[in-house]
Structure formats: C-alpha cells, structure tokens
C-alpha cells in the first residue's frame, strides 16, 4: 500500500486508537494497533513499522520504556509520543527517552498526517 510505510498506534484507549487507525487507513496509511506496552513492542518487532505513535500512560509498560526499548532495537524507527500532558517536564522526559515528536491529546487527523509526512513522506 502506498509508499510501504507502516504506522503502529500503541494506546490503551481502544476506541480512540481504532478511530485514529481507521481515519489513517482512510487516507492511505498501513496501520497496526496494540493496546499496551508489551503488545506494542511485539507488534513493532514483527511488523517492522516505520513510525510508532505511543501513548505515554500505558497500563503495563509505560510509553517511555517502550520508546527506549524500540530505539535500542530499531534505531531508524520514528517514535511519536501521545499524551494528555503538555507540561515542559513531560516534553523533556519524552525527548530524553528518544521520542522524535510529541503530540498532545486530543489530536486531529490533520496534525497526525502532517507529522507522519514530515517523518516518512506521504502514503501514496
């Protein structure tokens, strides 16, 4: 599909993750989903995604740990933090963990697509 870039969404809010995935698929992106940190790590490893959108507040392994693990294993993977916290401390912590970008929820499709295109190009 498209340029072959796979997107992974890791978010424990299943409804929000499914909605974002459906909307991204609707504009041409190939999307995989996981709803916890361990599932996100497994999905990123098996699907060999190009970008992972990772919620920071996951129930088992937090998004910071997911980011550090994936950056160590897949240095070319782009990681985007998703969070409801916009404070400077959260941004700094995400940056230190290795996230390339930081998006504050609620996020719109246009904002996500812009970040994806900046990181890996358009889906077509």
C-alpha positions as CSV (number, residue, x, y, z in Angstrom):
1,X,0.0,0.0,0.0
2,X,1.3,3.5,-0.8
3,X,5.0,4.0,0.0
4,X,5.1,0.9,2.1
5,X,5.5,2.8,5.4
6,X,3.7,1.0,8.3
7,X,2.4,3.0,11.2
8,X,1.9,1.5,14.6
9,X,-0.5,3.0,17.2
10,X,0.0,1.9,20.8
11,X,-2.7,3.2,23.0
12,X,-4.8,1.6,25.8
13,X,-7.8,3.7,24.8
14,X,-9.0,1.1,22.3
15,X,-11.8,3.2,20.9
16,X,-9.6,6.2,20.3
17,X,-6.8,4.0,18.8
18,X,-9.3,2.3,16.5
19,X,-10.8,5.6,15.3
20,X,-7.4,7.1,14.6
21,X,-6.3,3.9,12.8
22,X,-9.5,3.8,10.7
23,X,-9.0,7.5,9.7
24,X,-5.3,7.0,8.8
25,X,-6.2,3.9,6.7
26,X,-8.9,6.0,5.0
27,X,-6.2,8.4,3.7
28,X,-3.8,5.7,2.6
29,X,-1.7,4.6,5.6
30,X,-1.0,1.0,6.6
31,X,-1.7,0.8,10.3
32,X,-1.2,-1.7,13.0
33,X,-2.6,-1.5,16.6
34,X,-1.6,-2.5,20.1
35,X,-3.3,-1.6,23.3
36,X,-0.5,-2.0,25.9
37,X,3.3,-1.6,26.0
38,X,4.2,-5.3,25.7
39,X,1.8,-5.7,22.7
40,X,3.3,-2.6,21.2
41,X,6.8,-3.9,21.5
42,X,5.8,-7.2,19.9
43,X,3.9,-5.5,17.1
44,X,6.8,-3.2,16.3
45,X,9.2,-6.1,16.2
46,X,7.0,-8.3,14.0
47,X,5.6,-5.6,11.6
48,X,8.8,-3.6,11.3
49,X,6.9,-0.4,11.4
50,X,8.4,2.9,10.3
51,X,6.6,5.2,12.8
52,X,5.1,4.3,16.1
53,X,2.6,6.6,17.8
54,X,2.9,5.7,21.5
55,X,0.7,6.7,24.4
56,X,2.9,7.6,27.4
57,X,0.4,6.3,30.0
58,X,0.1,2.6,29.1
59,X,-1.1,0.1,31.8
60,X,1.8,-2.4,31.8
61,X,5.0,-0.8,30.3
62,X,4.9,3.0,30.1
63,X,5.5,4.7,26.8
64,X,8.9,6.0,27.8
65,X,10.1,2.4,28.4
66,X,8.6,1.3,25.0
67,X,10.4,4.2,23.3
68,X,13.8,3.4,24.9
69,X,13.5,-0.3,24.0
70,X,12.5,0.3,20.4
71,X,15.1,3.0,19.9
72,X,17.7,0.5,21.0
73,X,16.4,-2.3,18.8
74,X,15.3,-0.3,15.7
75,X,17.3,2.9,15.5
76,X,15.6,4.0,12.3
77,X,12.1,3.8,13.8
78,X,10.4,7.2,14.3
79,X,8.6,7.5,17.6
80,X,5.9,10.0,18.4
81,X,4.7,10.5,22.0
82,X,0.9,10.7,22.5
83,X,-0.2,12.2,25.8
84,X,-2.7,14.3,27.6
85,X,0.1,16.2,29.4
86,X,1.6,19.2,27.7
87,X,3.8,20.4,30.5
88,X,7.5,21.0,29.9
89,X,8.6,18.2,32.2
90,X,6.6,15.6,30.2
91,X,8.1,17.0,27.0
92,X,11.6,16.9,28.4
93,X,11.1,13.3,29.7
94,X,9.8,12.2,26.3
95,X,12.7,13.8,24.5
96,X,15.2,12.2,26.8
97,X,13.5,8.8,26.2
98,X,14.1,9.2,22.5
99,X,10.8,10.4,21.1
100,X,11.1,12.3,17.8
101,X,7.9,14.2,18.2
102,X,5.3,15.0,20.9
103,X,1.6,15.2,20.3
104,X,-0.9,16.3,22.9
105,X,-4.3,14.6,23.0
106,X,-6.8,15.1,21.7
107,X,-5.1,15.1,18.4
108,X,-6.7,15.7,15.0
109,X,-6.1,13.7,11.8
110,X,-4.6,16.6,10.0
111,X,-2.0,17.1,12.8
112,X,-1.1,13.4,12.8
113,X,-0.8,13.2,9.0
114,X,1.4,16.3,9.0
115,X,3.8,14.7,11.4
116,X,3.8,11.4,9.5
117,X,4.5,13.2,6.2
118,X,7.3,15.1,7.9
119,X,8.9,11.9,9.2
120,X,8.4,9.5,6.3
121,X,6.6,11.2,3.4
122,X,3.1,10.8,2.1
123,X,1.3,7.4,2.0
124,X,0.9,7.4,-1.8
